């Protein structure tokens, strides 16, 4: 059997602590006379793309255009030589 790595040891310690915390908490009895809760349907508004998407998109397009212009310029410089 292989040795445990440091991460595996940490995860095992966390699992052990979690198990002890669950065992130490008292279990409350469920009351049967509790009223019935009706679930409400929450409609989420239409999500739009965040503003930073368009800012990053614009920067990317500018960067791509500059690279293509550089490639074209290098091509013509090579033709002149």
C-alpha angles and dihedrals in degrees: 000000000000124000120259117254122230092257092051090052091051092048091049091051091051091050090051092050091048092051091051091049092051092049093048095053114090117241112236117217116243115243113227094202094065116127119253113258115220114217115230121215109233114203114210118218118247107280116231127201112271119253094245090062091066093044091052091043091053092049091050092051092050090049092050093049091050092051092049091048090051091051091051092047092051090049092055092044089053090051092052094054 
